[in-house]
């Protein structure tokens, strides 16, 4: 696996990390960005880029099962599908989606031993306007104040985990090739990144002794705080806290959003695979946890379990997205499900997407649902109330 190949390159980094939090910050803020080359290449050829966007306008039904019983009060329409970019004849796999303002952005990485990824920038009219390809995996991304922030891993550094940003010309919808800023972080891969109240937070997973945990950056990507957390997998902000989801041990760490001090934890006892993707979302004072083989775990703001949604078959829940009383659920090869959570918490059923690809991420925002289907690219689904 990619992680094993990097162990010998990280002995020096590991020794620094074991000394303590002060040296962690010192080692990370020495900014080796000029030495870290991700091989960023930007193209703005809209004719070429939009050849991958296929318009569909096909209705999507929801199949009810023993897990789904309630009548749905909305309709779904598959508006378009975006095929993934090809690099050296091989397709990248869609890993994450973010939608802010009039833009949608998609991140990609490469399965297996080879590193390679990309970012697509798409307008609200579903026009692909810009693309960045990199010699590095991009696992997650964020869009804030005319900049794209991203988290990933590469083989071109003594520490493979990194976070970075590129600026965007929002008038033209184009990524600026000359504005790349990269920060190396600890552990083997950076797996999530988010903006909250004008601050950038990112997680790196697996080994806390190697610098895994939550990082706090300015929007200029200056590191100003760090909290060590074992097997950190996802970060989200709400209220006064930054919530970090961990895989093993299975817990949610609520951190002070300013200094990242630990305030309280919630043990969620999910069953997850090593190095697997796992997200959380927060809405209506409820915390929704993608719990792997345990399905979806829903907690109140006091950390009490409210409901556990389970699924038939080979479903392994890796992502959740809550919007307007509906919870959309990514179950990997098990497909996409939808549940309600306003008056009562109940599964409606499974979206009939007629797709065999494993779903890596899901985002519900306003009147749209975006599905990152790995090698199947991205599905854009309209929600009609």
Secondary structure as the mmCIF struct_conf table of DSSP 4:
data_model
#
loop_
_struct_conf.conf_type_id
_struct_conf.id
_struct_conf.beg_label_comp_id
_struct_conf.beg_label_asym_id
_struct_conf.beg_label_seq_id
_struct_conf.end_label_comp_id
_struct_conf.end_label_asym_id
_struct_conf.end_label_seq_id
HELX_RH_AL_P HELX_RH_AL_P1 UNK A 2 UNK A 6
HELX_RH_3T_P HELX_RH_3T_P1 UNK A 7 UNK A 10
HELX_RH_AL_P HELX_RH_AL_P2 UNK A 11 UNK A 19
HELX_RH_AL_P HELX_RH_AL_P3 UNK A 21 UNK A 28
TURN_TY1_P TURN_TY1_P1 UNK A 29 UNK A 30
HELX_RH_3T_P HELX_RH_3T_P2 UNK A 33 UNK A 35
STRN STRN1 UNK A 41 UNK A 43
HELX_RH_AL_P HELX_RH_AL_P4 UNK A 46 UNK A 49
HELX_RH_3T_P HELX_RH_3T_P3 UNK A 50 UNK A 52
STRN STRN2 UNK A 53 UNK A 60
STRN STRN3 UNK A 62 UNK A 63
TURN_TY1_P TURN_TY1_P2 UNK A 66 UNK A 67
STRN STRN4 UNK A 68 UNK A 68
BEND BEND1 UNK A 70 UNK A 70
HELX_LH_PP_P HELX_LH_PP_P1 UNK A 71 UNK A 72
STRN STRN5 UNK A 75 UNK A 82
HELX_LH_PP_P HELX_LH_PP_P2 UNK A 83 UNK A 85
STRN STRN6 UNK A 86 UNK A 87
TURN_TY1_P TURN_TY1_P3 UNK A 88 UNK A 89
STRN STRN7 UNK A 90 UNK A 91
STRN STRN8 UNK A 93 UNK A 100
TURN_TY1_P TURN_TY1_P4 UNK A 101 UNK A 102
STRN STRN9 UNK A 103 UNK A 109
BEND BEND2 UNK A 112 UNK A 113
STRN STRN10 UNK A 117 UNK A 123
TURN_TY1_P TURN_TY1_P5 UNK A 124 UNK A 125
BEND BEND3 UNK A 126 UNK A 126
STRN STRN11 UNK A 128 UNK A 134
BEND BEND4 UNK A 135 UNK A 135
STRN STRN12 UNK A 136 UNK A 144
TURN_TY1_P TURN_TY1_P6 UNK A 145 UNK A 146
STRN STRN13 UNK A 147 UNK A 154
BEND BEND5 UNK A 155 UNK A 159
STRN STRN14 UNK A 161 UNK A 169
TURN_TY1_P TURN_TY1_P7 UNK A 170 UNK A 173
STRN STRN15 UNK A 174 UNK A 175
TURN_TY1_P TURN_TY1_P8 UNK A 177 UNK A 178
STRN STRN16 UNK A 181 UNK A 184
BEND BEND6 UNK A 186 UNK A 188
STRN STRN17 UNK A 190 UNK A 196
TURN_TY1_P TURN_TY1_P9 UNK A 197 UNK A 198
STRN STRN18 UNK A 199 UNK A 204
BEND BEND7 UNK A 206 UNK A 206
HELX_RH_3T_P HELX_RH_3T_P4 UNK A 208 UNK A 210
TURN_TY1_P TURN_TY1_P10 UNK A 211 UNK A 211
STRN STRN19 UNK A 213 UNK A 217
TURN_TY1_P TURN_TY1_P11 UNK A 219 UNK A 220
STRN STRN20 UNK A 223 UNK A 228
TURN_TY1_P TURN_TY1_P12 UNK A 230 UNK A 231
STRN STRN21 UNK A 232 UNK A 238
TURN_TY1_P TURN_TY1_P13 UNK A 239 UNK A 240
STRN STRN22 UNK A 241 UNK A 246
TURN_TY1_P TURN_TY1_P14 UNK A 247 UNK A 250
STRN STRN23 UNK A 251 UNK A 256
TURN_TY1_P TURN_TY1_P15 UNK A 257 UNK A 259
STRN STRN24 UNK A 262 UNK A 267
STRN STRN25 UNK A 271 UNK A 271
TURN_TY1_P TURN_TY1_P16 UNK A 274 UNK A 275
STRN STRN26 UNK A 280 UNK A 283
TURN_TY1_P TURN_TY1_P17 UNK A 284 UNK A 285
STRN STRN27 UNK A 286 UNK A 290
STRN STRN28 UNK A 292 UNK A 292
TURN_TY1_P TURN_TY1_P18 UNK A 293 UNK A 294
STRN STRN29 UNK A 296 UNK A 300
TURN_TY1_P TURN_TY1_P19 UNK A 301 UNK A 302
BEND BEND8 UNK A 303 UNK A 303
STRN STRN30 UNK A 305 UNK A 309
BEND BEND9 UNK A 312 UNK A 312
TURN_TY1_P TURN_TY1_P20 UNK A 313 UNK A 314
STRN STRN31 UNK A 317 UNK A 317
STRN STRN32 UNK A 319 UNK A 323
TURN_TY1_P TURN_TY1_P21 UNK A 324 UNK A 325
STRN STRN33 UNK A 326 UNK A 330
STRN STRN34 UNK A 332 UNK A 332
TURN_TY1_P TURN_TY1_P22 UNK A 333 UNK A 334
STRN STRN35 UNK A 336 UNK A 340
BEND BEND10 UNK A 342 UNK A 344
STRN STRN36 UNK A 346 UNK A 351
BEND BEND11 UNK A 357 UNK A 357
HELX_LH_PP_P HELX_LH_PP_P3 UNK A 358 UNK A 358
STRN STRN37 UNK A 359 UNK A 359
STRN STRN38 UNK A 361 UNK A 365
TURN_TY1_P TURN_TY1_P23 UNK A 366 UNK A 367
STRN STRN39 UNK A 368 UNK A 372
STRN STRN40 UNK A 374 UNK A 374
TURN_TY1_P TURN_TY1_P24 UNK A 375 UNK A 376
STRN STRN41 UNK A 378 UNK A 384
#
